[in-house]
Amino acid sequence: MKIKLFCTSLLILVLLSGCVNKETFTTNDIEKIKLALIKTETLENGISYTINLKNDSDFVIKQNNVFVSFPIKLGESGLKDNKYTVEAEGNKLDIQPGEEITLHVLMPFEGIGDQSVLGIDNPNIQLKGYIETVDNEHQFSTGGSLIKEES
């Protein structure tokens, strides 16, 4: 009788452990991954940005790439994305929950063409990455204006 009870208990434990849901991430989790401008420096050959990436989510960022670009001006008040981007230095694998890293970007003046058509005062930042696993199901992207207006 004891063996039957033990085997039944063991079978129930095995079945229950197989039914555990793996936690999935949501857009709310992505919003907890923060990009913040720390420092801007205008140099002779371009503009240097120092950026802080903080993972306040409950998930590991397995892989990430951060890009900066100057938007293209459209008339008086319009802007559009610029396909010319520069990847930040300092991207790393396996950024743990609560971990922060510092990234550096040099946006060179050489090769960007006519600066008057670019939103140099309003650069864009984009983070492309993967949460927990590097596959299409766990891929995410977030971004916006690098220089946030103080309210």
Backbone as JSON, one array per atom type, in Angstrom:
{
  "sequence": "MKIKLFCTSLLILVLLSGCVNKETFTTNDIEKIKLALIKTETLENGISYTINLKNDSDFVIKQNNVFVSFPIKLGESGLKDNKYTVEAEGNKLDIQPGEEITLHVLMPFEGIGDQSVLGIDNPNIQLKGYIETVDNEHQFSTGGSLIKEES",
  "N": [[0.82, -1.2, 0.0], [1.95, 1.24, 0.79], [3.84, 1.61, -1.2], [2.24, 1.93, -3.48], [0.97, 4.36, -2.83], [3.19, 6.04, -2.7], [4.13, 5.87, -5.38], [1.91, 6.94, -6.72], [1.89, 9.54, -5.66], [4.37, 10.43, -6.63], [3.89, 10.33, -9.39], [1.89, 12.28, -9.63], [3.37, 14.56, -8.88], [5.25, 14.65, -11.0], [3.53, 15.1, -13.17], [2.42, 17.6, -12.43], [4.72, 19.22, -12.43], [5.28, 19.29, -15.11], [3.3, 20.89, -16.05], [3.81, 23.51, -15.44], [3.7, 26.88, -16.23], [5.76, 28.7, -18.37], [7.0, 31.86, -17.75], [5.98, 34.61, -19.69], [7.09, 37.49, -21.51], [5.87, 40.88, -21.64], [4.64, 43.92, -23.23], [4.75, 45.72, -21.19], [6.92, 44.8, -19.72], [8.97, 45.35, -21.52], [8.91, 48.12, -21.49], [10.17, 48.58, -19.13], [12.81, 48.47, -19.64], [15.26, 50.66, -19.83], [16.63, 53.45, -21.56], [18.92, 55.99, -21.23], [20.2, 59.21, -21.72], [23.39, 60.16, -20.78], [25.55, 61.85, -21.22], [26.51, 64.37, -23.55], [28.75, 65.32, -26.05], [30.21, 67.64, -28.14], [32.43, 67.2, -30.67], [35.32, 67.77, -32.77], [35.12, 66.09, -34.98], [32.58, 65.02, -34.83], [29.61, 64.11, -32.93], [29.56, 62.98, -29.66], [27.96, 60.57, -27.69], [27.07, 59.43, -24.48], [25.47, 56.77, -23.05], [23.12, 55.29, -20.85], [22.01, 52.05, -20.27], [19.51, 50.37, -18.68], [18.28, 47.47, -17.22], [15.37, 47.02, -15.95], [13.48, 45.09, -15.99], [12.07, 41.81, -15.29], [13.45, 39.93, -16.61], [16.16, 38.35, -18.45], [18.13, 40.12, -20.72], [19.09, 38.7, -23.45], [20.51, 39.25, -25.78], [21.53, 42.28, -27.34], [21.34, 45.23, -29.35], [22.15, 48.58, -29.79], [21.25, 51.49, -31.49], [21.93, 54.68, -32.95], [20.61, 57.51, -34.64], [20.31, 60.35, -36.84], [17.34, 62.0, -37.42], [15.6, 62.7, -40.54], [14.75, 65.86, -41.74], [11.54, 67.03, -42.66], [10.27, 69.49, -44.25], [8.9, 72.21, -42.32], [8.05, 71.15, -39.77], [8.11, 68.39, -39.78], [9.47, 65.05, -39.45], [11.4, 62.2, -40.47], [12.43, 58.74, -40.3], [15.89, 57.9, -40.47], [17.87, 55.88, -42.43], [20.56, 55.63, -42.11], [22.45, 54.64, -39.57], [24.27, 54.46, -36.46], [25.94, 52.05, -34.63], [26.01, 51.49, -31.15], [28.86, 51.32, -28.98], [29.77, 48.89, -26.61], [27.63, 47.24, -26.21], [26.33, 44.26, -24.79], [26.08, 40.73, -23.99], [23.56, 38.88, -22.21], [22.29, 40.63, -20.14], [21.46, 41.09, -16.95], [18.47, 41.14, -14.81], [18.0, 44.28, -13.27], [20.57, 45.09, -13.84], [22.94, 47.47, -15.12], [24.38, 49.02, -17.99], [26.94, 50.9, -19.67], [26.96, 52.72, -22.63], [28.56, 53.86, -25.64], [28.51, 56.21, -28.26], [29.64, 57.52, -31.29], [28.7, 59.92, -33.41], [29.6, 60.6, -36.47], [30.5, 63.57, -38.32], [31.47, 63.45, -40.87], [30.51, 62.12, -43.94], [27.76, 62.24, -43.55], [26.44, 63.94, -45.15], [24.39, 66.73, -46.18], [24.02, 68.63, -43.46], [22.0, 70.38, -42.77], [19.57, 69.25, -43.42], [19.16, 67.37, -41.55], [18.06, 66.24, -38.35], [19.93, 67.07, -36.19], [19.91, 68.07, -33.61], [18.08, 66.49, -32.4], [18.45, 63.53, -31.97], [17.67, 60.08, -32.73], [17.12, 57.01, -30.93], [17.48, 53.49, -30.91], [16.72, 50.32, -29.66], [17.34, 47.02, -30.25], [16.6, 43.75, -29.49], [16.69, 40.61, -27.62], [14.73, 38.76, -25.37], [15.41, 36.53, -22.81], [15.63, 34.26, -24.67], [17.22, 33.71, -27.8], [15.41, 34.03, -30.37], [12.77, 34.34, -32.85], [10.35, 34.61, -31.49], [10.99, 35.82, -29.08], [12.01, 38.27, -29.64], [12.46, 41.83, -29.52], [11.86, 45.38, -29.9], [12.59, 48.74, -29.22], [12.45, 52.29, -28.73], [13.09, 55.77, -29.52], [13.18, 59.29, -29.09], [16.43, 60.37, -28.32], [17.22, 62.51, -26.76], [15.51, 63.58, -24.17], [12.86, 65.77, -23.42], [12.7, 67.91, -20.67], [10.15, 67.99, -18.25]],
  "CA": [[0.0, 0.0, 0.0], [2.82, 2.41, 0.85], [4.48, 1.75, -2.52], [1.21, 2.49, -4.36], [0.8, 5.77, -2.46], [4.42, 6.73, -3.12], [4.14, 5.95, -6.85], [0.86, 7.88, -7.11], [2.39, 10.89, -5.32], [5.44, 10.74, -7.57], [3.26, 10.58, -10.69], [1.22, 13.58, -9.54], [4.44, 15.57, -8.9], [5.79, 14.73, -12.36], [2.51, 15.75, -14.0], [2.32, 19.02, -12.06], [5.91, 19.96, -12.86], [5.18, 19.46, -16.56], [2.25, 21.87, -16.35], [4.22, 24.85, -15.01], [3.8, 27.84, -17.33], [6.95, 29.53, -18.44], [6.56, 33.25, -17.76], [6.26, 35.3, -20.95], [7.23, 38.92, -21.34], [4.83, 41.71, -22.25], [5.12, 45.27, -23.55], [5.04, 46.35, -19.91], [8.29, 44.42, -19.38], [9.87, 46.07, -22.43], [8.95, 49.5, -21.01], [11.06, 48.61, -17.97], [14.18, 48.53, -20.14], [15.42, 52.11, -19.97], [17.79, 54.06, -22.2], [18.99, 57.38, -20.76], [21.38, 59.96, -22.13], [24.19, 60.62, -19.64], [26.45, 62.95, -21.59], [26.69, 64.73, -24.96], [29.95, 66.12, -26.25], [30.46, 67.97, -29.54], [33.85, 67.1, -30.99], [35.67, 68.3, -34.09], [34.73, 65.16, -36.04], [31.23, 64.5, -34.64], [28.99, 64.27, -31.62], [29.71, 61.8, -28.83], [26.9, 60.36, -26.7], [27.23, 58.37, -23.49], [24.1, 56.33, -22.8], [22.94, 54.25, -19.84], [20.95, 51.07, -20.52], [19.19, 49.69, -17.42], [17.28, 46.42, -17.34], [14.5, 46.96, -14.78], [12.5, 44.02, -16.17], [12.36, 40.59, -14.53], [13.99, 38.99, -17.58], [17.51, 38.57, -18.95], [18.26, 40.53, -22.11], [20.09, 37.76, -23.95], [21.34, 39.92, -26.79], [20.97, 43.59, -27.67], [22.09, 46.18, -30.17], [21.6, 49.92, -29.67], [21.62, 52.3, -32.64], [21.57, 56.1, -32.92], [20.55, 58.12, -35.96], [19.74, 61.69, -36.93], [16.18, 61.96, -38.32], [15.62, 63.59, -41.7], [13.71, 66.89, -41.64], [10.57, 67.15, -43.75], [9.62, 70.8, -44.13], [9.03, 72.98, -41.07], [7.85, 70.45, -38.5], [8.07, 66.94, -39.93], [10.7, 64.26, -39.4], [11.26, 60.8, -40.82], [13.58, 57.93, -39.91], [17.07, 57.88, -41.31], [18.41, 54.52, -42.48], [21.96, 55.71, -41.7], [22.52, 54.55, -38.11], [25.56, 54.07, -35.9], [25.75, 51.13, -33.51], [26.71, 51.86, -29.92], [29.9, 50.44, -28.46], [29.51, 48.49, -25.24], [26.53, 46.27, -26.14], [26.82, 43.0, -24.25], [25.14, 39.63, -23.86], [23.06, 38.47, -20.89], [22.13, 41.72, -19.17], [20.6, 40.55, -15.9], [17.52, 42.08, -14.21], [18.64, 45.23, -12.37], [21.92, 45.44, -14.3], [23.11, 48.65, -15.97], [25.62, 49.1, -18.77], [27.18, 52.21, -20.29], [27.2, 52.61, -24.06], [29.15, 55.05, -26.24], [28.24, 56.37, -29.7], [30.19, 58.7, -31.95], [28.01, 60.22, -34.66], [30.56, 61.41, -37.22], [29.99, 64.55, -39.29], [31.9, 63.02, -42.19], [29.68, 61.12, -44.59], [26.31, 62.36, -43.31], [25.84, 64.81, -46.15], [23.93, 68.06, -45.83], [23.55, 68.63, -42.07], [20.82, 71.22, -42.6], [18.36, 68.44, -43.59], [19.13, 66.37, -40.49], [17.69, 66.68, -37.0], [21.1, 66.82, -35.34], [19.56, 68.42, -32.24], [17.04, 65.57, -31.92], [18.79, 62.19, -32.45], [16.83, 58.95, -32.36], [17.81, 55.84, -30.41], [16.69, 52.27, -31.07], [17.25, 49.11, -29.04], [16.81, 45.77, -30.8], [17.16, 42.7, -28.66], [15.99, 39.37, -27.35], [14.49, 38.48, -23.96], [15.53, 35.14, -22.37], [16.03, 33.32, -25.72], [17.44, 34.36, -29.09], [14.58, 33.5, -31.44], [11.79, 35.34, -33.3], [9.29, 34.77, -30.48], [11.49, 36.6, -27.96], [12.63, 39.49, -30.16], [11.74, 43.07, -29.23], [12.49, 46.61, -30.34], [12.05, 49.92, -28.57], [13.28, 53.45, -28.99], [12.46, 57.07, -29.57], [14.12, 60.41, -29.07], [17.51, 60.18, -27.37], [17.22, 63.66, -25.86], [14.15, 63.76, -23.61], [12.58, 67.12, -22.95], [12.35, 67.97, -19.25], [8.81, 68.55, -18.05]],
  "C": [[0.86, 1.26, 0.0], [3.49, 2.66, -0.5], [3.5, 2.36, -3.51], [1.02, 3.98, -4.09], [2.02, 6.58, -2.9], [4.45, 6.92, -4.64], [3.09, 6.94, -7.35], [1.3, 9.32, -6.83], [3.47, 11.33, -6.3], [4.87, 11.07, -8.95], [2.57, 11.94, -10.71], [2.26, 14.71, -9.59], [5.01, 15.75, -10.3], [4.8, 15.44, -13.28], [2.39, 17.24, -13.7], [3.53, 19.81, -12.52], [5.92, 20.18, -14.36], [4.17, 20.51, -16.97], [2.62, 23.29, -15.95], [4.37, 25.74, -16.24], [5.11, 28.59, -17.25], [6.48, 30.97, -18.58], [6.93, 33.9, -19.09], [6.32, 36.8, -20.68], [6.15, 39.66, -22.11], [5.44, 43.07, -22.61], [5.44, 46.04, -22.27], [6.47, 46.03, -19.45], [9.3, 45.17, -20.25], [10.0, 47.53, -21.99], [9.85, 49.67, -19.8], [12.53, 48.59, -18.36], [14.41, 49.98, -20.55], [16.73, 52.47, -20.66], [17.81, 55.53, -21.79], [20.3, 58.0, -21.2], [22.11, 60.48, -20.89], [24.97, 61.87, -20.01], [26.47, 63.12, -23.11], [27.92, 65.6, -25.06], [30.15, 66.36, -27.74], [31.97, 68.02, -29.75], [34.09, 67.69, -32.38], [35.13, 67.41, -35.2], [33.32, 64.59, -35.87], [30.69, 64.79, -33.26], [29.08, 62.94, -30.89], [28.58, 61.74, -27.8], [27.3, 59.23, -25.76], [25.83, 58.05, -22.99], [24.1, 55.23, -21.73], [21.78, 53.35, -20.26], [20.73, 50.34, -19.2], [18.06, 48.7, -17.66], [16.5, 46.32, -16.03], [13.41, 45.9, -14.93], [12.91, 42.83, -15.3], [13.03, 39.54, -15.4], [15.41, 39.35, -17.98], [17.41, 39.05, -20.4], [19.42, 39.7, -22.67], [21.05, 38.43, -24.93], [20.71, 41.26, -27.09], [21.92, 44.35, -28.57], [21.38, 47.52, -30.06], [22.15, 50.75, -30.82], [21.15, 53.74, -32.44], [21.56, 56.61, -34.34], [20.02, 59.54, -35.83], [18.55, 61.6, -37.87], [16.34, 62.96, -39.47], [14.46, 64.56, -41.57], [12.84, 66.89, -42.89], [9.84, 68.48, -43.56], [9.88, 71.43, -42.77], [8.98, 72.12, -39.82], [7.86, 68.93, -38.6], [9.45, 66.3, -39.87], [10.41, 62.85, -39.88], [12.54, 60.06, -40.43], [14.68, 58.01, -40.95], [17.64, 56.47, -41.27], [19.89, 54.47, -42.09], [22.01, 55.74, -40.17], [23.93, 54.17, -37.7], [25.27, 53.19, -34.68], [26.6, 51.57, -32.32], [27.78, 50.84, -29.58], [29.56, 50.13, -27.01], [28.31, 47.57, -25.09], [27.1, 44.97, -25.6], [25.7, 41.97, -24.18], [24.71, 39.46, -22.41], [23.06, 39.59, -19.85], [21.05, 41.28, -18.18], [19.58, 41.59, -15.42], [18.24, 42.97, -13.18], [20.01, 45.69, -12.81], [21.88, 46.68, -15.2], [24.4, 48.53, -16.75], [25.72, 50.5, -19.38], [27.59, 51.98, -21.73], [27.77, 53.93, -24.57], [28.87, 55.04, -27.74], [28.93, 57.63, -30.18], [29.47, 58.84, -33.28], [28.91, 61.14, -35.47], [29.87, 62.4, -38.16], [30.34, 64.12, -40.71], [30.95, 61.95, -42.72], [28.18, 61.28, -44.36], [25.64, 63.33, -44.28], [25.47, 66.18, -45.62], [23.3, 68.06, -44.43], [22.28, 69.44, -41.87], [19.52, 70.42, -42.77], [18.23, 67.36, -42.51], [18.76, 66.99, -39.15], [18.8, 66.39, -36.02], [20.79, 67.13, -33.87], [18.55, 67.44, -31.62], [17.33, 64.14, -32.4], [17.81, 61.13, -31.93], [17.7, 57.82, -31.82], [16.9, 54.64, -30.58], [17.44, 51.11, -30.44], [16.55, 47.93, -29.68], [17.43, 44.65, -29.99], [16.26, 41.49, -28.53], [15.89, 39.18, -25.84], [14.57, 36.96, -23.74], [16.09, 34.17, -23.42], [16.19, 34.07, -27.03], [16.66, 33.59, -30.16], [13.51, 34.55, -31.77], [10.71, 35.6, -32.26], [9.7, 35.7, -29.34], [12.18, 37.9, -28.38], [11.78, 40.7, -29.8], [12.53, 44.24, -29.78], [11.8, 47.77, -29.63], [12.96, 51.1, -28.87], [12.47, 54.73, -29.0], [13.51, 58.15, -29.62], [15.17, 60.18, -27.99], [17.51, 61.3, -26.32], [15.79, 63.93, -25.41], [14.0, 65.19, -23.11], [12.14, 67.06, -21.49], [10.97, 68.61, -19.11], [8.66, 69.15, -16.69]]
}
